[in-house]
Amino acid sequence: MNLAESLNLGCRCSTLQRPLLHAQFRARSSGAAPAAEDLTASRPHLFSASPVFLGWRDYEAIARSVATLHRLTALPGLRANALERAPEIAWHDFGPRGAFMGYDFHIGTAGPRLIEINTNAGGALLHAAAARAHRACCTSMDGMFAAPADLQRFDAAVFDMFLAEWQAQRGSAMWRSVVIVDDEPGEQYLAPEFELARQLFRAHGLQAVVSDPRELEWRQGRLWHSALPQGMPVDLVYNRLTDFYLRGAGHDALRAAYTRGAVVLTPHPRAHALHADKRNLVALSDGALLADWGANAQDRALLREIVPAAQRVTPADADALWLKRRQLFFKPAGGYGSKSAWRGDKLTRRVWGDILAGDFIAQALVPPSERVVDVAGTPTRLKLDIRAYAYDGRVLLLAARTYAGQTTNFRTPGGGFSPVVVLPPLDDAAPALATGEAAVPCGC
């Protein structure tokens, strides 16, 4: 094991400071937002009390991967491959790149492996607030827990991201209003984040509303919301819908405004088609195809290391895939948040029939690494993944998610969002330590 693995398995530190967490939410919320006390009571497994450690080389590999994966969507062949199977609404290109991309990785013995890419990745604002409330549990760890620059200026980076999206479509025009949209937003598990986003926009002088898309109105060539000042249309929509192509009947007004270029929508259908459709993982793991499309040797070598092999599930391959199912993970092409995703060793014949009848990919199984946390005084092994929140190919923030079961769930005692402590380069090269060895630099 390297040092990061040794710490993840041998350091049962609890670093979340509840008073600091409450202060973070008070500073970023209005009276309309739940207090941190209420938030943690209603969602007790949203935030883990323990950090996750990541080696410097793995951090650099993640950053390079995000930049490369984003850049390769400019290849005409890759773009055509993605858009030819997407609905017409994804063909529109109004300029914005897509806010809050999420790149999810498992950390194996050979480094990070890409599990999936998501548009409108949720939780970043909530995680950032909680991550600021972690402090070292012993003096030997103090240097590692100094808030990194990306966390210190994260709120500013988020606003700059949305401003860049606005300017990509509207140039120097004045930006006055934003609506944060999701179906029944008050019922969503991450609903408190919508209020954090609203307050962030308001702090920069914008009129901001959280809304169900059915509350929007399309008339006179503009998109309207009754909560905005009279005569002020909706300028920008921060899209949290999982109806990525706006097919639902309740999304008519938003769809009409978007397809006519009457509103800046981010993230948008094109971003989902180019980045987050799981069928893209098949192409990204095919070095010969990437070479045909013009990807250079360096980029292909990186993707060969980072992207697990993937293939479409077809009836012709059904028998072969079933036989090797224990080495595979099955995902729906248009899925999100691990919905309807299955580890092959958990499949029943009934589920296998559903997979064959649907549009799925089979991805080489990459087991997640683990984090040992303290749950009521008992050391407990949890799985973990690393999410890179990114914009335009640049990592804005790293978050770990610790969990039990097949996929992340925010329902696991001791689990939830965990801050990522990136170890300095020299520490990552230090001799490996045995799990629980006293030399692990944590006195907990």
C-alpha positions as CSV (number, residue, x, y, z in Angstrom):
1,M,0.0,0.0,0.0
2,N,1.1,3.6,-0.6
3,L,0.6,6.3,2.0
4,A,-2.9,7.3,0.9
5,E,-4.2,3.7,1.1
6,S,-2.5,3.3,4.5
7,L,-4.3,6.4,5.8
8,N,-7.6,5.4,4.3
9,L,-7.5,2.0,6.0
10,G,-5.6,2.8,9.2
11,C,-6.6,6.3,10.2
12,R,-10.1,6.4,11.8
13,C,-10.0,10.2,12.3
14,S,-13.1,12.2,12.7
15,T,-12.4,15.7,11.4
16,L,-15.9,17.3,10.8
17,Q,-16.4,20.2,13.2
18,R,-20.2,20.6,13.7
19,P,-20.1,24.2,14.9
20,L,-18.1,25.1,11.8
21,L,-20.5,23.3,9.6
22,H,-23.4,25.2,11.1
23,A,-21.5,28.5,10.6
24,Q,-20.9,27.6,7.0
25,F,-24.6,27.2,6.3
26,R,-25.6,30.2,8.2
27,A,-23.1,32.3,6.2
28,R,-24.5,31.0,2.9
29,S,-28.2,30.6,3.5
30,S,-31.2,32.8,4.1
31,G,-34.0,32.2,6.5
32,A,-35.7,30.2,3.7
33,A,-32.9,27.5,3.8
34,P,-32.8,24.8,6.5
35,A,-30.4,25.4,9.3
36,A,-27.4,23.0,9.3
37,E,-28.8,21.4,12.4
38,D,-32.0,20.5,10.5
39,L,-30.1,19.5,7.4
40,T,-27.9,17.0,9.2
41,A,-30.9,15.7,11.2
42,S,-33.0,15.1,8.1
43,R,-30.1,13.7,6.1
44,P,-27.8,12.1,8.7
45,H,-25.6,10.4,6.1
46,L,-25.1,13.2,3.7
47,F,-21.7,14.2,5.2
48,S,-19.1,11.8,6.5
49,A,-17.1,12.9,9.5
50,S,-13.9,11.4,8.0
51,P,-11.8,12.7,5.2
52,V,-10.5,10.6,2.3
53,F,-6.8,10.7,1.3
54,L,-5.6,10.8,-2.3
55,G,-2.0,10.5,-3.5
56,W,-0.5,13.3,-5.6
57,R,0.1,11.1,-8.6
58,D,-3.6,10.0,-8.6
59,Y,-4.7,13.6,-8.3
60,E,-2.6,14.6,-11.3
61,A,-3.9,11.7,-13.3
62,I,-7.5,12.8,-12.6
63,A,-6.8,16.4,-13.6
64,R,-5.1,15.3,-16.9
65,S,-7.9,12.9,-17.6
66,V,-10.6,15.6,-17.1
67,A,-8.8,17.9,-19.5
68,T,-8.2,15.2,-22.1
69,L,-11.8,13.9,-22.0
70,H,-13.2,17.4,-22.4
71,R,-10.8,18.3,-25.2
72,L,-11.5,15.1,-27.2
73,T,-15.2,16.0,-27.6
74,A,-13.9,18.5,-30.2
75,L,-12.8,15.6,-32.5
76,P,-15.3,15.7,-35.5
77,G,-15.6,11.9,-35.5
78,L,-16.3,11.6,-31.8
79,R,-18.8,14.5,-32.0
80,A,-20.6,13.0,-35.0
81,N,-20.7,9.6,-33.3
82,A,-22.3,11.0,-30.2
83,L,-24.8,13.3,-32.0
84,E,-26.0,10.9,-34.6
85,R,-27.7,8.8,-31.9
86,A,-29.0,11.8,-29.9
87,P,-32.3,13.5,-30.5
88,E,-32.5,16.7,-32.6
89,I,-32.6,19.0,-29.5
90,A,-28.9,18.0,-28.8
91,W,-27.8,19.3,-32.2
92,H,-28.3,22.9,-31.1
93,D,-25.0,24.7,-30.3
94,F,-25.6,28.1,-28.7
95,G,-22.1,28.4,-27.2
96,P,-22.2,27.3,-23.5
97,R,-20.1,24.3,-22.6
98,G,-22.2,23.0,-19.7
99,A,-21.9,23.9,-16.0
100,F,-20.9,21.4,-13.3
101,M,-19.6,18.4,-15.2
102,G,-18.9,15.4,-12.9
103,Y,-16.2,12.9,-13.6
104,D,-16.4,9.8,-11.3
105,F,-13.4,7.7,-10.6
106,H,-12.5,4.6,-8.6
107,I,-8.9,4.5,-7.3
108,G,-7.2,1.1,-8.0
109,T,-3.7,-0.1,-7.4
110,A,-2.8,1.1,-10.9
111,G,-4.4,4.6,-10.4
112,P,-7.7,6.2,-11.1
113,R,-10.2,4.6,-13.4
114,L,-13.1,6.5,-14.9
115,I,-16.5,5.1,-14.0
116,E,-18.8,7.6,-15.7
117,I,-19.3,11.2,-16.7
118,N,-22.3,13.2,-15.6
119,T,-23.8,16.5,-16.6
120,N,-25.5,18.6,-13.9
121,A,-23.5,16.8,-11.2
122,G,-25.2,17.6,-7.9
123,G,-23.8,18.3,-4.4
124,A,-20.9,20.5,-5.1
125,L,-22.1,23.5,-3.1
126,L,-23.2,21.4,-0.2
127,H,-19.9,19.5,-0.2
128,A,-17.8,22.6,-0.4
129,A,-19.6,24.1,2.6
130,A,-19.0,20.9,4.6
131,A,-15.4,20.5,3.5
132,R,-14.6,23.9,4.9
133,A,-15.8,22.6,8.3
134,H,-13.2,19.8,8.5
135,R,-10.1,20.4,10.7
136,A,-7.1,18.1,11.5
137,C,-7.7,15.9,14.5
138,C,-4.0,16.1,15.5
139,T,-1.2,18.5,15.0
140,S,0.8,16.3,12.7
141,M,-2.0,16.6,10.1
142,D,-2.4,20.4,10.4
143,G,-0.6,21.2,7.2
144,M,-2.7,18.8,5.1
145,F,-6.0,20.4,6.3
146,A,-5.1,23.9,5.4
147,A,-8.0,24.9,3.0
148,P,-6.7,24.5,-0.5
149,A,-7.0,27.4,-2.9
150,D,-9.8,25.8,-4.9
151,L,-11.9,25.4,-1.8
152,Q,-11.2,28.9,-0.5
153,R,-12.4,30.5,-3.8
154,F,-14.9,27.9,-4.8
155,D,-18.0,30.2,-4.6
156,A,-16.3,32.7,-6.8
157,A,-15.3,30.0,-9.3
158,V,-18.9,28.8,-9.4
159,F,-20.2,32.2,-10.2
160,D,-17.4,32.7,-12.8
161,M,-18.5,29.4,-14.4
162,F,-22.1,30.6,-14.9
163,L,-21.0,34.0,-16.0
164,A,-18.8,32.3,-18.7
165,E,-21.9,30.3,-19.8
166,W,-23.9,33.5,-20.1
167,Q,-21.2,35.3,-22.1
168,A,-20.7,32.4,-24.4
169,Q,-24.2,32.8,-25.7
170,R,-25.0,36.5,-24.9
171,G,-21.7,38.2,-25.1
172,S,-21.7,41.5,-23.2
173,A,-25.5,41.7,-22.8
174,M,-26.6,42.5,-19.2
175,W,-27.5,39.4,-17.2
176,R,-30.3,40.0,-14.7
177,S,-32.1,36.8,-13.7
178,V,-31.6,33.1,-13.2
179,V,-34.0,30.3,-12.4
180,I,-32.8,27.1,-10.8
181,V,-35.0,24.3,-12.2
182,D,-35.8,20.8,-11.1
183,D,-38.9,18.7,-10.9
184,E,-40.6,19.3,-7.5
185,P,-37.4,20.9,-6.2
186,G,-38.5,20.9,-2.6
187,E,-38.8,17.1,-2.6
188,Q,-35.3,16.5,-4.0
189,Y,-32.7,14.9,-1.6
190,L,-30.2,17.7,-2.5
191,A,-32.8,20.4,-2.3
192,P,-30.9,22.5,0.3
193,E,-28.2,23.0,-2.4
194,F,-30.7,24.9,-4.6
195,E,-31.1,27.5,-1.9
196,L,-27.3,27.8,-1.6
197,A,-27.1,28.4,-5.3
198,R,-29.9,31.0,-5.2
199,Q,-28.1,32.9,-2.4
200,L,-24.9,32.8,-4.4
201,F,-26.6,34.4,-7.4
202,R,-28.3,37.0,-5.3
203,A,-25.0,37.9,-3.7
204,H,-23.8,38.9,-7.2
205,G,-26.9,41.2,-7.8
206,L,-29.1,38.8,-9.8
207,Q,-32.7,38.0,-9.3
208,A,-32.8,34.3,-8.5
209,V,-35.7,31.8,-8.2
210,V,-35.9,28.1,-7.4
211,S,-38.7,26.5,-9.5
212,D,-40.4,23.5,-10.9
213,P,-40.3,23.7,-14.7
214,R,-44.1,23.7,-14.8
215,E,-44.0,27.1,-13.3
216,L,-42.3,28.6,-16.3
217,E,-44.3,30.2,-19.1
218,W,-43.3,30.6,-22.8
219,R,-44.9,33.7,-24.4
220,Q,-44.0,36.6,-26.6
221,G,-40.7,34.9,-27.5
222,R,-39.4,34.8,-24.0
223,L,-39.4,32.6,-20.9
224,W,-41.1,34.0,-17.8
225,H,-41.5,33.2,-14.2
226,S,-44.1,34.9,-11.9
227,A,-41.7,35.3,-9.0
228,L,-39.4,37.6,-11.0
229,P,-40.0,41.4,-11.1
230,Q,-42.7,42.4,-13.6
231,G,-41.4,42.7,-17.1
232,M,-38.2,40.8,-16.4
233,P,-37.9,37.5,-18.4
234,V,-35.8,34.6,-17.4
235,D,-32.2,35.1,-18.7
236,L,-30.5,31.9,-17.6
237,V,-31.7,28.5,-16.3
238,Y,-29.4,26.4,-14.1
239,N,-30.7,23.0,-15.1
240,R,-30.9,20.3,-12.5
241,L,-33.4,18.1,-14.4
242,T,-32.6,14.5,-15.2
243,D,-34.8,14.7,-18.3
244,F,-31.7,15.5,-20.2
245,Y,-33.5,16.1,-23.6
246,L,-36.5,17.9,-22.1
247,R,-39.0,15.4,-23.4
248,G,-41.4,15.5,-20.5
249,A,-44.8,17.3,-20.9
250,G,-44.1,19.6,-18.0
251,H,-40.9,20.8,-19.7
252,D,-42.7,22.3,-22.7
253,A,-42.0,26.0,-21.9
254,L,-38.3,25.4,-21.2
255,R,-37.9,23.3,-24.3
256,A,-39.5,26.0,-26.5
257,A,-37.3,28.7,-25.0
258,Y,-34.1,26.6,-25.3
259,T,-34.6,25.5,-28.9
260,R,-35.2,29.0,-30.0
261,G,-32.2,30.4,-28.2
262,A,-34.4,32.6,-26.0
263,V,-32.8,31.4,-22.8
264,V,-29.3,30.4,-21.7
265,L,-29.7,26.8,-20.4
266,T,-26.8,25.1,-18.6
267,P,-26.1,22.3,-18.6
268,H,-27.9,21.5,-21.8
269,P,-28.9,18.6,-24.0
270,R,-25.8,18.9,-26.2
271,A,-23.5,18.6,-23.2
272,H,-25.3,15.4,-22.1
273,A,-25.0,13.9,-25.6
274,L,-21.3,14.7,-26.0
275,H,-20.1,13.9,-22.5
276,A,-22.5,11.9,-20.4
277,D,-24.3,9.4,-22.6
278,K,-22.8,6.1,-21.3
279,R,-22.4,4.8,-24.9
280,N,-19.5,7.3,-25.3
281,L,-17.5,5.1,-22.9
282,V,-17.4,2.5,-25.6
283,A,-15.7,4.9,-28.0
284,L,-13.4,6.3,-25.3
285,S,-12.1,2.8,-24.5
286,D,-11.5,2.0,-28.2
287,G,-8.0,3.1,-29.1
288,A,-8.2,2.2,-32.8
289,L,-11.4,4.2,-33.2
290,L,-9.9,7.2,-31.4
291,A,-6.9,6.9,-33.7
292,D,-9.1,7.0,-36.8
293,W,-10.8,10.1,-35.4
294,G,-7.4,11.9,-35.0
295,A,-6.7,11.5,-31.3
296,N,-2.9,11.7,-30.8
297,A,-0.8,8.9,-29.3
298,Q,-0.4,10.6,-25.9
299,D,-4.1,11.1,-25.4
300,R,-4.8,7.5,-26.5
301,A,-2.2,6.2,-24.0
302,L,-3.8,8.2,-21.2
303,L,-7.3,6.9,-22.0
304,R,-6.1,3.4,-22.3
305,E,-4.9,3.6,-18.7
306,I,-8.0,5.6,-17.4
307,V,-11.1,4.3,-19.2
308,P,-12.1,0.7,-18.5
309,A,-13.1,-1.4,-21.6
310,A,-16.8,-1.0,-22.5
311,Q,-19.1,-2.4,-25.1
312,R,-22.8,-2.2,-26.1
313,V,-25.0,-5.0,-24.8
314,T,-26.6,-6.7,-27.8
315,P,-28.6,-9.9,-28.2
316,A,-25.7,-11.3,-30.4
317,D,-23.3,-10.9,-27.4
318,A,-25.8,-12.0,-24.7
319,D,-24.4,-15.5,-24.0
320,A,-20.8,-14.3,-23.9
321,L,-21.6,-11.4,-21.6
322,W,-23.6,-13.6,-19.3
323,L,-20.7,-16.0,-18.9
324,K,-18.3,-13.2,-17.9
325,R,-20.9,-11.1,-16.1
326,R,-19.0,-11.2,-12.8
327,Q,-16.2,-9.1,-14.3
328,L,-18.6,-6.5,-15.7
329,F,-20.8,-3.6,-14.6
330,F,-24.0,-2.9,-16.6
331,K,-25.3,0.7,-17.1
332,P,-28.2,2.1,-19.1
333,A,-27.0,4.4,-21.9
334,G,-29.1,7.4,-20.7
335,G,-28.8,6.7,-16.9
336,Y,-27.6,9.0,-14.2
337,G,-26.6,8.6,-10.5
338,S,-26.2,4.9,-10.8
339,K,-29.9,4.4,-11.6
340,S,-30.7,0.9,-12.9
341,A,-27.0,0.1,-12.9
342,W,-26.0,-3.4,-11.9
343,R,-22.9,-5.3,-10.9
344,G,-22.7,-8.5,-12.9
345,D,-22.4,-10.7,-9.9
346,K,-25.7,-9.4,-8.6
347,L,-27.7,-10.1,-11.7
348,T,-30.8,-12.3,-11.7
349,R,-32.2,-13.8,-14.9
350,R,-35.1,-11.4,-14.7
351,V,-32.9,-8.3,-14.5
352,W,-30.7,-9.8,-17.3
353,G,-33.8,-9.9,-19.4
354,D,-34.5,-6.2,-18.7
355,I,-30.9,-5.3,-19.6
356,L,-31.2,-7.1,-23.0
357,A,-34.5,-5.4,-23.7
358,G,-33.0,-2.0,-22.9
359,D,-30.1,0.0,-24.1
360,F,-27.1,-0.9,-21.9
361,I,-23.4,-0.9,-21.9
362,A,-21.2,-3.5,-20.2
363,Q,-18.1,-2.0,-18.6
364,A,-15.1,-3.8,-17.1
365,L,-15.6,-4.0,-13.4
366,V,-13.2,-1.8,-11.4
367,P,-13.7,-2.4,-7.7
368,P,-13.7,0.7,-5.6
369,S,-11.0,1.3,-2.9
370,E,-12.1,1.5,0.7
371,R,-12.1,3.8,3.7
372,V,-12.3,2.6,7.3
373,V,-14.4,4.9,9.4
374,D,-15.6,4.9,13.0
375,V,-19.3,4.0,13.3
376,A,-20.5,4.0,17.0
377,G,-17.0,3.0,18.1
378,T,-16.7,0.2,15.5
379,P,-14.2,0.3,12.6
380,T,-16.2,-0.1,9.5
381,R,-15.0,-0.6,5.9
382,L,-16.8,1.6,3.3
383,K,-16.4,1.8,-0.4
384,L,-15.4,5.1,-1.9
385,D,-15.3,7.0,-5.2
386,I,-13.8,10.3,-6.2
387,R,-15.9,12.9,-8.1
388,A,-14.1,15.7,-9.9
389,Y,-16.5,18.7,-10.4
390,A,-15.2,20.4,-13.5
391,Y,-15.9,23.1,-16.0
392,D,-14.4,23.4,-19.5
393,G,-11.9,20.7,-18.8
394,R,-10.6,22.1,-15.5
395,V,-11.2,20.5,-12.1
396,L,-13.0,22.9,-9.7
397,L,-13.3,20.7,-6.7
398,L,-12.8,17.1,-5.6
399,A,-15.2,15.2,-3.4
400,A,-15.2,11.7,-2.1
401,R,-18.4,9.7,-1.5
402,T,-18.2,6.8,0.9
403,Y,-20.9,4.1,0.9
404,A,-21.9,0.5,1.3
405,G,-23.7,-1.5,-1.3
406,Q,-23.5,-1.5,-5.1
407,T,-23.5,2.3,-5.7
408,T,-23.3,5.6,-3.8
409,N,-26.5,6.2,-1.9
410,F,-26.1,8.7,1.0
411,R,-27.9,6.2,3.2
412,T,-24.8,4.6,4.8
413,P,-24.0,5.2,8.5
414,G,-20.5,6.8,8.6
415,G,-20.7,7.5,4.8
416,G,-21.6,10.5,2.6
417,F,-19.6,13.3,1.2
418,S,-16.0,13.3,2.4
419,P,-13.4,16.0,1.8
420,V,-10.4,14.9,-0.3
421,V,-7.0,15.5,1.3
422,V,-4.5,15.4,-1.5
423,L,-1.1,14.3,-0.1
424,P,2.0,16.3,-1.1
425,P,4.2,14.8,-3.7
426,L,7.0,13.8,-1.3
427,D,4.5,12.1,1.1
428,D,3.0,10.1,-1.8
429,A,6.5,8.7,-2.5
430,A,7.1,7.8,1.1
431,P,7.5,4.1,2.0
432,A,4.3,2.1,2.2
433,L,2.9,1.5,5.7
434,A,1.0,-1.4,7.1
435,T,-2.6,-0.9,8.0
436,G,-2.9,0.5,11.5
437,E,0.8,0.9,11.9
438,A,1.8,3.4,14.5
439,A,3.9,5.3,12.0
440,V,0.8,6.5,10.1
441,P,1.0,10.2,10.7
442,C,-2.3,10.5,12.4
443,G,-2.6,10.3,16.2
444,C,-6.3,9.4,16.2
